[in-house]
Amino acid sequence: MIYPMFTMILLTFIIGFAAMRARVASVRMKQIKIGYYRLMQTEVTQNVPERVTITTRSFNNMFEIPVLFYVAGTISLALDHVTTFSLIIAWLFVLSRLFHTWIHLSYNNILHRMNAYWI
């Protein structure tokens, strides 16, 4: 159970790094004022680059449903009840999140992303 949980943590850091890179690039290219990141609120005249929005939302997603995965994994470890079935389910969840993230950060097809999310 440790390896699937570690993989999810690693994925979270990778997405966080991608979000940070998108934010820094948007400021350097003067697409957005640095003050936007204080409260994450735009002025009426300021548009947030799509890449910033997508990476930020993808990072935020990692603190929604995956939290339940961490709770279930921790309980499974604490109760010493890690079975082959629970490991298979854990890895399937991790793979679905990897697939969801890949869709979200690449071609971002809504229907494909929704299916990956519900898996």
Secondary structure in CASP SS format (residue, H / E / C, confidence):
PFRMAT SS
TARGET T0000
AUTHOR 0000-0000-0000
METHOD secondary structure of the structure
MODEL  1
M C 1.00
I H 1.00
Y H 1.00
P H 1.00
M H 1.00
F H 1.00
T H 1.00
M H 1.00
I H 1.00
L H 1.00
L H 1.00
T H 1.00
F H 1.00
I H 1.00
I H 1.00
G H 1.00
F H 1.00
A H 1.00
A H 1.00
M H 1.00
R H 1.00
A H 1.00
R H 1.00
V H 1.00
A H 1.00
S H 1.00
V H 1.00
R H 1.00
M C 1.00
K C 1.00
Q C 1.00
I C 1.00
K C 1.00
I C 1.00
G C 1.00
Y H 1.00
Y H 1.00
R H 1.00
L H 1.00
M C 1.00
Q C 1.00
T C 1.00
E C 1.00
V C 1.00
T C 1.00
Q C 1.00
N C 1.00
V C 1.00
P C 1.00
E H 1.00
R H 1.00
V H 1.00
T H 1.00
I H 1.00
T H 1.00
T H 1.00
R H 1.00
S H 1.00
F H 1.00
N H 1.00
N H 1.00
M C 1.00
F C 1.00
E C 1.00
I H 1.00
P H 1.00
V H 1.00
L H 1.00
F H 1.00
Y H 1.00
V H 1.00
A H 1.00
G H 1.00
T H 1.00
I H 1.00
S H 1.00
L H 1.00
A H 1.00
L C 1.00
D C 1.00
H C 1.00
V C 1.00
T C 1.00
T H 1.00
F H 1.00
S H 1.00
L H 1.00
I H 1.00
I H 1.00
A H 1.00
W H 1.00
L H 1.00
F H 1.00
V H 1.00
L H 1.00
S H 1.00
R H 1.00
L H 1.00
F H 1.00
H H 1.00
T H 1.00
W H 1.00
I H 1.00
H H 1.00
L H 1.00
S C 1.00
Y C 1.00
N C 1.00
N C 1.00
I H 1.00
L H 1.00
H H 1.00
R H 1.00
M H 1.00
N H 1.00
A H 1.00
Y H 1.00
W H 1.00
I C 1.00
END
